[in-house]
Amino acid sequence: NMELARAVSAHVRASHRLWAVGLDGYMEPSTFAEHPDVVSTGGVVIATREGTCRYREVWKTYDYFLVHPALKGLVAGIEVLTDWPTYPHKPVRRPGVPRGPHPLVLHEHQVWC
């Protein structure tokens, strides 16, 4: 998980664009946000108060976004799609973003650790 924080942080620091990263951090948002590499990005972690992943019998918040500081005001919050038929994770999204395929993706990268 700490490797994920390092990889995401290195990727966004190398970007010269605004960025938003959705991730399954498999750690609480506060733990991710306090990682020194994440702090160095200046990014803001935006998470729900609801759990997003069922771990044993407890719902944990492991799915959230890290966004460029300039986007903080535009991403006021996220919501959990509780009725989505997935297990153990439930997807999260920005309120108002339609479900299903998005018609335009401007820039997307996958980072694997």
N, CA, C and O of each residue as an XYZ file, in Angstrom:
452
protein
N       0.816     -1.194      0.000
C       0.000      0.000      0.000
C       0.857      1.253      0.000
O       0.519      2.241     -0.651
N       1.951      1.215      0.719
C       2.850      2.365      0.722
C       3.505      2.522     -0.650
O       3.803      3.636     -1.079
N       3.725      1.401     -1.332
C       4.258      1.466     -2.706
C       3.251      2.143     -3.627
O       3.639      2.893     -4.523
N       1.972      1.889     -3.418
C       0.938      2.548     -4.201
C       0.992      4.056     -3.969
O       0.917      4.832     -4.922
N       1.121      4.471     -2.724
C       1.215      5.904     -2.419
C       2.422      6.524     -3.115
O       2.322      7.620     -3.668
N       3.560      5.833     -3.092
C       4.772      6.338     -3.762
C       4.567      6.437     -5.271
O       4.935      7.439     -5.884
N       3.983      5.403     -5.867
C       3.792      5.373     -7.322
C       2.815      6.454     -7.786
O       3.085      7.160     -8.758
N       1.696      6.584     -7.103
C       0.712      7.604     -7.474
C       1.328      8.987     -7.314
O       1.164      9.845     -8.182
N       2.025      9.205     -6.228
C       2.640     10.503     -5.975
C       3.675     10.851     -7.032
O       3.712     11.984     -7.514
N       4.507      9.902     -7.395
C       5.521     10.155     -8.427
C       4.855     10.484     -9.760
O       5.314     11.363    -10.489
N       3.792      9.787    -10.068
C       3.106     10.002    -11.336
C       2.489     11.404    -11.403
O       2.653     12.104    -12.403
N       1.788     11.812    -10.355
C       1.127     13.117    -10.415
C       2.118     14.267    -10.310
O       1.896     15.326    -10.897
N       3.219     14.074     -9.565
C       4.238     15.134     -9.496
C       4.892     15.340    -10.854
O       5.312     16.453    -11.171
N       4.985     14.289    -11.661
C       5.594     14.397    -12.994
C       4.640     15.009    -14.018
O       5.062     15.401    -15.106
N       3.373     15.090    -13.677
C       2.373     15.628    -14.604
C       2.405     17.151    -14.563
O       2.612     17.759    -13.513
N       2.198     17.742    -15.711
C       2.115     19.202    -15.790
C       0.686     19.626    -16.085
O       0.438     20.683    -16.666
N      -0.248     18.779    -15.671
C      -1.667     19.022    -15.895
C      -2.392     18.964    -14.559
O      -1.827     18.573    -13.537
N      -3.651     19.361    -14.596
C      -4.508     19.103    -13.443
C      -4.788     17.606    -13.427
O      -4.859     16.986    -14.488
N      -4.944     17.026    -12.277
C      -5.141     15.581    -12.197
C      -6.133     15.225    -11.096
O      -6.322     15.965    -10.131
N      -6.749     14.081    -11.275
C      -7.608     13.466    -10.269
C      -7.389     11.968    -10.392
O      -7.466     11.408    -11.485
N      -7.119     11.332     -9.284
C      -6.824      9.899     -9.273
C      -7.841      9.202     -8.382
O      -7.954      9.510     -7.196
N      -8.576      8.267     -8.956
C      -9.460      7.424     -8.171
C      -8.716      6.151     -7.837
O      -8.080      5.553     -8.706
N      -8.788      5.733     -6.589
C      -8.016      4.544     -6.241
C      -8.651      3.707     -5.146
O      -9.444      4.181     -4.333
N      -8.267      2.456     -5.167
C      -8.523      1.532     -4.073
C      -7.215      1.492     -3.304
O      -6.306      0.734     -3.644
N      -7.126      2.301     -2.281
C      -5.874      2.435     -1.549
C      -5.612      1.313     -0.559
O      -4.490      1.168     -0.074
N      -6.618      0.524     -0.253
C      -6.545     -0.530      0.755
C      -5.916     -0.031      2.046
O      -5.222     -0.757      2.758
N      -6.193      1.250      2.317
C      -5.846      1.866      3.593
C      -6.829      3.008      3.799
O      -7.408      3.513      2.837
N      -7.016      3.408      5.024
C      -7.929      4.508      5.313
C      -7.437      5.785      4.633
O      -6.230      5.973      4.484
N      -8.345      6.658      4.222
C      -7.947      7.890      3.540
C      -6.979      8.747      4.350
O      -6.072      9.353      3.779
N      -7.154      8.808      5.660
C      -6.255      9.627      6.485
C      -4.834      9.068      6.474
O      -3.870      9.834      6.471
N      -4.696      7.760      6.469
C      -3.371      7.137      6.402
C      -2.709      7.452      5.072
O      -1.524      7.783      5.033
N      -3.458      7.353      3.982
C      -2.936      7.671      2.659
C      -2.534      9.148      2.596
O      -1.450      9.477      2.115
N      -3.413     10.041      3.085
C      -3.163     11.486      3.015
C      -1.937     11.907      3.814
O      -1.286     12.896      3.476
N      -1.616     11.162      4.875
C      -0.477     11.509      5.731
C       0.849     10.943      5.237
O       1.902     11.266      5.786
N       0.805     10.101      4.208
C       2.051      9.541      3.677
C       2.893     10.687      3.115
O       2.364     11.517      2.376
N       4.186     10.758      3.440
C       5.021     11.881      2.996
C       5.014     12.113      1.489
O       5.042     13.261      1.047
N       4.976     11.057      0.701
C       4.946     11.232     -0.754
C       3.639     11.866     -1.214
O       3.633     12.678     -2.139
N       2.546     11.502     -0.581
C       1.246     12.089     -0.926
C       1.212     13.551     -0.488
O       0.721     14.404     -1.228
N       1.722     13.847      0.695
C       1.790     15.231      1.181
C       2.572     16.096      0.194
O       2.208     17.247     -0.048
N       3.647     15.546     -0.375
C       4.493     16.315     -1.291
C       3.773     16.707     -2.583
O       4.231     17.611     -3.282
N       2.668     16.056     -2.914
C       1.931     16.408     -4.130
C       1.096     17.663     -3.939
O       0.746     18.331     -4.912
N       0.775     17.989     -2.696
C      -0.136     19.091     -2.429
C      -1.584     18.719     -2.694
O      -2.482     19.550     -2.558
N      -1.808     17.464     -3.074
C      -3.146     17.003     -3.410
C      -4.059     16.890     -2.205
O      -3.616     16.915     -1.057
N      -5.331     16.767     -2.491
C      -6.364     16.674     -1.471
C      -7.051     15.325     -1.607
O      -7.480     14.955     -2.701
N      -7.161     14.587     -0.509
C      -7.878     13.312     -0.516
C      -9.346     13.594     -0.235
O      -9.690     14.251      0.748
N     -10.204     13.089     -1.111
C     -11.647     13.267     -0.951
C     -12.265     11.884     -0.822
O     -12.154     11.047     -1.718
N     -12.916     11.665      0.309
C     -13.475     10.344      0.609
C     -14.882     10.497      1.166
O     -15.297     11.590      1.551
N     -15.603      9.396      1.203
C     -16.936      9.378      1.806
C     -16.803      9.009      3.274
O     -15.755      8.549      3.727
N     -17.871      9.218      3.992
C     -17.910      8.746      5.378
C     -18.417      7.314      5.429
O     -18.224      6.600      6.413
N     -19.072      6.912      4.342
C     -19.576      5.539      4.245
C     -18.434      4.601      3.889
O     -17.472      5.008      3.237
N     -18.535      3.364      4.309
C     -17.568      2.372      3.899
C     -17.737      2.009      2.432
O     -18.842      2.064      1.892
N     -16.640      1.642      1.797
C     -16.677      1.287      0.378
C     -16.228     -0.151      0.134
O     -16.385     -0.670     -0.971
N     -15.679     -0.789      1.147
C     -15.171     -2.153      0.993
C     -15.493     -2.951      2.244
O     -15.183     -2.544      3.364
N     -16.117     -4.091      2.027
C     -16.440     -4.944      3.170
C     -15.227     -5.802      3.491
O     -14.808     -6.636      2.689
N     -14.678     -5.586      4.664
C     -13.525     -6.350      5.145
C     -13.996     -7.149      6.343
O     -14.261     -6.597      7.411
N     -14.097     -8.449      6.154
C     -14.732     -9.340      7.127
C     -16.158     -8.866      7.331
O     -16.937     -8.890      6.379
N     -16.531     -8.445      8.503
C     -17.909     -7.985      8.736
C     -18.016     -6.470      8.841
O     -19.082     -5.950      9.170
N     -16.935     -5.759      8.569
C     -16.899     -4.310      8.748
C     -16.689     -3.622      7.405
O     -15.900     -4.083      6.580
N     -17.400     -2.514      7.190
C     -17.208     -1.705      5.993
C     -16.105     -0.695      6.252
O     -16.178      0.079      7.207
N     -15.082     -0.699      5.406
C     -13.955      0.227      5.493
C     -14.013      1.195      4.317
O     -14.553      0.866      3.260
N     -13.462      2.373      4.501
C     -13.371      3.340      3.405
C     -12.002      3.187      2.757
O     -11.015      3.754      3.228
N     -11.950      2.421      1.680
C     -10.690      2.167      0.972
C     -10.688      2.755     -0.443
O      -9.648      2.762     -1.102
N     -11.823      3.241     -0.911
C     -11.937      3.781     -2.265
C     -12.203      5.276     -2.166
O     -13.170      5.703     -1.534
N     -11.342      6.068     -2.794
C     -11.440      7.520     -2.685
C     -10.649      8.168     -3.813
O     -10.110      7.481     -4.681
N     -10.584      9.489     -3.793
C      -9.887     10.243     -4.827
C      -8.776     11.082     -4.214
O      -8.889     11.566     -3.087
N      -7.707     11.245     -4.974
C      -6.665     12.227     -4.690
C      -6.748     13.219     -5.834
O      -6.600     12.830     -6.993
N      -6.984     14.499     -5.537
C      -7.164     15.488     -6.592
C      -6.164     16.624     -6.449
O      -5.709     16.946     -5.351
N      -5.836     17.218     -7.578
C      -4.964     18.382     -7.635
C      -5.577     19.469     -6.740
O      -6.799     19.614     -6.698
N      -4.742     20.228     -6.029
C      -5.308     21.239     -5.122
C      -6.196     22.271     -5.823
O      -7.115     22.810     -5.207
N      -5.935     22.548     -7.092
C      -6.759     23.510     -7.826
C      -8.168     22.977     -8.087
O      -9.073     23.753     -8.394
N      -8.361     21.668     -7.971
C      -9.670     21.056     -8.222
C     -10.490     20.868     -6.947
O     -11.643     20.440     -7.002
N      -9.896     21.187     -5.810
C     -10.557     20.916     -4.534
C     -11.973     21.481     -4.481
O     -12.890     20.782     -4.049
N     -12.171     22.702     -4.900
C     -13.491     23.314     -4.847
C     -14.479     22.742     -5.839
O     -15.689     22.892     -5.672
N     -13.973     22.087     -6.871
C     -14.853     21.502     -7.887
C     -15.323     20.108     -7.522
O     -16.336     19.634     -8.037
N     -14.599     19.457     -6.646
C     -14.961     18.113     -6.198
C     -15.316     18.223     -4.721
O     -14.512     17.904     -3.845
N     -16.534     18.682     -4.467
C     -16.954     18.955     -3.097
C     -17.153     17.674     -2.295
O     -17.066     17.696     -1.068
N     -17.411     16.590     -2.953
C     -17.629     15.335     -2.263
C     -17.819     14.217     -3.260
O     -17.918     14.445     -4.465
N     -17.867     13.015     -2.744
C     -18.109     11.851     -3.584
C     -19.179     11.007     -2.911
O     -19.464     11.159     -1.723
N     -19.760     10.120     -3.698
C     -20.798      9.256     -3.154
C     -20.492      7.805     -3.481
O     -19.816      7.501     -4.464
N     -21.000      6.921     -2.644
C     -20.849      5.482     -2.841
C     -22.076      4.985     -3.594
O     -23.208      5.323     -3.247
N     -21.843      4.184     -4.623
C     -22.957      3.566     -5.359
C     -23.315      2.270     -4.638
O     -22.874      1.186     -5.019
N     -24.117      2.405     -3.600
C     -24.422      1.267     -2.734
C     -25.209      0.167     -3.427
O     -25.164     -0.989     -3.004
N     -25.933      0.516     -4.491
C     -26.732     -0.503     -5.180
C     -25.972     -1.184     -6.316
O     -26.541     -2.016     -7.023
N     -24.703     -0.847     -6.501
C     -23.899     -1.442     -7.567
C     -23.616     -2.896     -7.210
O     -23.239     -3.177     -6.072
N     -23.788     -3.835     -8.153
C     -23.669     -5.262     -7.829
C     -22.224     -5.771     -7.801
O     -21.867     -6.669     -8.563
N     -21.401     -5.201     -6.932
C     -20.015     -5.641     -6.810
C     -19.725     -6.025     -5.366
O     -20.408     -5.584     -4.441
N     -18.709     -6.848     -5.193
C     -18.300     -7.296     -3.865
C     -16.814     -7.600     -3.908
O     -16.402     -8.254     -4.866
N     -15.991     -7.207     -3.001
C     -16.334     -6.545     -1.749
C     -16.396     -5.015     -1.857
O     -16.846     -4.351     -0.923
N     -15.946     -4.448     -2.991
C     -15.921     -2.984     -3.133
C     -17.197     -2.451     -3.753
O     -17.853     -3.124     -4.548
N     -17.532     -1.229     -3.374
C     -18.590     -0.453     -4.014
C     -17.904      0.744     -4.664
O     -17.057      1.385     -4.042
N     -18.263      1.051     -5.908
C     -17.617      2.176     -6.581
C     -18.023      3.517     -5.967
O     -19.074      3.645     -5.338
N     -17.159      4.502     -6.171
C     -17.445      5.868     -5.741
C     -17.408      6.772     -6.965
O     -16.749      6.465     -7.958
N     -18.120      7.887     -6.883
C     -18.126      8.850     -7.986
C     -18.459     10.230     -7.434
O     -18.924     10.383     -6.305
N     -18.203     11.220     -8.270
C     -18.605     12.582     -7.963
C     -20.109     12.685     -8.160
O     -20.616     12.194     -9.168
N     -20.844     13.300     -7.241
C     -22.279     13.468     -7.456
C     -22.541     14.218     -8.762
O     -21.838     15.172     -9.096
N     -23.542     13.783     -9.479
C     -23.898     14.437    -10.735
C     -23.244     13.832    -11.958
O     -23.640     14.146    -13.080
N     -22.259     12.975    -11.776
C     -21.622     12.310    -12.916
C     -22.496     11.125    -13.293
O     -22.791     10.281    -12.446
N     -22.915     11.048    -14.547
C     -23.816      9.960    -14.932
C     -23.138      8.594    -14.839
O     -21.922      8.472    -14.986
N     -23.938      7.595    -14.596
C     -23.426      6.221    -14.589
C     -23.147      5.773    -16.008
O     -23.637      6.365    -16.970
N     -22.369      4.741    -16.126
C     -22.112      4.166    -17.445
C     -20.895      4.781    -18.097
O     -20.193      5.592    -17.491
N     -20.647      4.391    -19.341
C     -19.456      4.880    -20.044
C     -19.516      6.393    -20.228
O     -20.573      6.958    -20.507
N     -18.378      7.027    -20.069
C     -18.296      8.463    -20.269
C     -17.929      8.732    -21.725
O     -17.088      8.030    -22.286
N     -18.540      9.724    -22.338
C     -18.320      9.951    -23.766
C     -16.932     10.458    -24.130
O     -16.520     10.340    -25.284
N     -16.203     11.021    -23.170
C     -14.916     11.606    -23.502
C     -13.949     11.401    -22.351
O     -14.251     11.756    -21.212
N     -12.796     10.835    -22.639
C     -11.729     10.714    -21.653
C     -10.574     11.536    -22.191
O     -10.040     11.238    -23.259
N     -10.185     12.566    -21.459
C      -9.146     13.459    -21.948
C      -7.755     12.865    -21.793
O      -6.929     12.969    -22.699
N      -7.493     12.243    -20.650
C      -6.149     11.721    -20.415
C      -6.254     10.667    -19.310
O      -6.737     10.967    -18.218
N      -5.826      9.485    -19.571
C      -5.938      8.432    -18.581
C      -4.688      7.574    -18.587
O      -4.189      7.202    -19.649
N      -4.183      7.260    -17.407
C      -3.034      6.372    -17.262
C      -3.351      5.363    -16.177
O      -4.013      5.690    -15.192
N      -2.888      4.157    -16.350
C      -2.948      3.176    -15.277
C      -1.541      3.015    -14.747
O      -0.579      2.916    -15.508
N      -1.438      2.990    -13.437
C      -0.147      2.812    -12.772
C      -0.226      1.518    -11.982
O      -1.079      1.372    -11.106
N       0.645      0.594    -12.282
C       0.680     -0.682    -11.568
C       1.933     -0.733    -10.723
O       3.003     -0.308    -11.156
N       1.799     -1.249     -9.527
C       2.967     -1.393     -8.634
C       3.379     -2.839     -8.585
O       4.337     -3.186     -7.895
